[in-house]
Amino acid sequence: MRMVASAKLHHTQSMTEHFLHYRDELENIVTSLTPTPLFPTQEENTTAPEKNTSSVLLIPISSNSGLCGAFNSNIAKATAKRIGEWQAHGAVVHLMPIGKKIAHEIKKDHPDANFTYTNLIEKVEKSNDYADVPQLVDYLLQLHQNSAIDNAECIYHHFKTVGTQIITTAPLTLVPPTPPVMKESPFLTEPTPDELLTALFPRLLNAQVYGLLLDSLTSEHAARMLAMQTADDNANDLLAELTLLYNKTRQQAITNELIDIMGGRIEE
């Protein structure tokens, strides 16, 4: 299982590497058209809940299977903590889990959560593209346009190194960009920059969500690889201890037999 997880980790890292080329070019275009970037910076620490938010949608991302250490339990703990933080600010919290493990945990205390996209993480991994992501993005934009939610956040593991995955809360950009401030740009745009940003906005959100899913997948495979390596080491240690105990017991039995034989000779 460690070897399988390692192979999947390399595959997911390759997917992420190819996707980042597309996302970076898209970000460069948007950055040249608007003074403020639409993509939030990747931060390790969770940001404080925004004020004047009446409702928020939390999207925790876990795995569909276990045997990956504390990967899923950490997501469950972080989700419960984040729910408490938003509720302390008076916001109504809605939940939409992605991943069977976190969906199972949320269903216990929040049976009214939205479980429509629970299997999205599996579809993204198998399809090798984000064909299913635009459906989720359209749903989020519709919720925001209908004033059902004010904000949306993803709670997931950010892959830093093979041995380090960091719980991160990433706010999703649901508000289309405002008309840009005129500034020098390396691009000549047709139509206007405002119309171009409006057209690119769904693609930006697709890229943001897909990047978070790939990040979580990479972290999952890294966590499972380490967990299986630890299990392998523990099994080898246990085998060595049992072998030593067996050899001691066997040697003790042989010694007892020799003592009995020598005792019988002395009596004769």
Secondary structure, DSSP 8 states (H G I E B T S, - for coil): -HHHHHHHHHHHHHHHHHHHHHHHHHHHHHHHH-SS-SS----SS-----TT-SEEEEEEB--SS--STTHHHHHHHHHHHHHHHHHHTT-EEEE--BSHHHHHHHHHH-TTS--TTTTHHHHHHHHSS-SSHHHHHHHHHHHHHTTS-SEEEEEEEEEEETTEEEEEEEE---S----------S---SS-HHHHHHHHHHHHHHHHHHHHHHHHHHHHHHHHHHHHHHHHHHHHHHHHHHHHHHHHHHHHHHHHHHHHHHHHHHH-
